[in-house]
Amino acid sequence: MTVSMLEAASPALDLERIRADFPILDQEVNGHRLVYLDNAASTQKPAAVIETIDRYYRRDNANVHRGVHELSHRATEAYEQARGKVARLLGIGDEAELIWTKGTTEAINLVARTWGEANIRAGDEILLSVLEHHSNLVPWQLLAQRTGARLRFLDLDDQGRLELSRVDDLLTERTKLVSISHISNALGTINPVSHIAEMAHAVGAVMLVDGAQSAPHLPVDVPSLGADFYAFSGHKMCGPTGIGGLWGRRALLEAMPPFHGGGDMIDYVELESSTYAPLPLKFEAGTPHIAGAIGLGAAADYLASVGRDNILAHERHLMAYALERMAEIPDLVLHGPRDPAERSGVVSFTLADVHPHDIATILDGEGIAVRAGHHCCQPLMRRLCVPATARASFYLYTGTDDVDRLVDGLMKARTMFGL
Ligand SMILES: Cc1ncc(COP(=O)(O)O)c(C=O)c1O
């Protein structure tokens, strides 16, 4: 497809209307309209989410589950309704299988500490990949150090795609767990997690999907991915920070020991021992992030009203446009799959030997927010033989005009660095 054909293609979203939903986008940064391209790190929030949180604190704020008074009833109802909204968005039929966590990191740590310590023994193997976020590496390193298990890694091909031909060699009867990201936050690669889950199950292993980047961007129906656990973060899907979730199959969750001990997660407490609450409360000790959960419920409503199919179609169109436009920039190296259908809205790049932090600083001067660094994927950077990359990441409010601004900014960076 040529750039002009792409521009003419009818967008899946009414961009003007969508942008009007996000108050933060209506501002200038360094004298230019803000172009926010750091969505893989955190997304912006629509007014509906901001107003829901504001209303909660103004009218309904109280602790949940324990009170008999009106405000506590209201808070509890809104908090549990939010669980239902997020569950519906993600296709989770049994709401008790959705546990609130602080986000993806805490969800993965929960599985490593509880399922992991109950099931992993010395000599067992855990299969990961070299493109994982530190959140999907370090908890397993800690588990391996505690138990004597061995970590193994799927490698990448030259386009940043998992080398699936090696899975057969790496999966053995010793493999107890496979944990892979659905979408790479650093390269945008969409990994075939359902296929990997099938292969993991064939050797009796349990499969965790790090969904931090897929819940916001793909119309994921979590249980039908075929995995056993799925972790996600609210702040990457239009919701607040400090809230996210873990989905797990009921039988696994019920068999797992609790994560944190404290209020709300108990049934009957004696001085020396306790029995625990049923799911999901067994894993939700202490006063939860009530406003966060309610805000994430509003974000789920918002994403459902826009339609994640539409978001995906919009981002595919944008990615094809961005890959074509950025290929015009001399000295720019694009990392990740070349086929837009194999990647989500993330473009990682380097520009000759200019340090990515310098690129990001020049772009910031133009009002364009991108991220530069290792993106919490230091092993991946070493695998790509780069110290860091610059990364532009898109979402539903990103348009081809934003991509044009990025390309203009990069052209300016070339001139400034004498390229
Ligand atoms: C693929 C992936 N996994 C895990 C995380 C960690 O998410 P959080 O910091 O919200 O826990 C991120 C965040 O960037 C991510 O992109």
The ligand as a Gaussian input file, in Angstrom:
#p B3LYP/6-31G(d) Opt

LIG

0 1
 C        4.969000      -6.180000      28.523000
 C        4.948000      -5.545000      29.884000
 N        4.950000      -6.328000      30.969000
 C        4.908000      -5.832000      32.206000
 C        4.881000      -4.469000      32.420000
 C        4.808000      -3.952000      33.823000
 O        3.614000      -3.271000      34.022000
 P        3.340000      -2.458000      35.375000
 O        4.534000      -1.571000      35.580000
 O        2.093000      -1.704000      35.090000
 O        3.188000      -3.453000      36.465000
 C        4.902000      -3.609000      31.329000
 C        4.958000      -2.141000      31.512000
 O        5.553000      -1.441000      30.722000
 C        4.928000      -4.160000      30.030000
 O        4.910000      -3.380000      28.949000

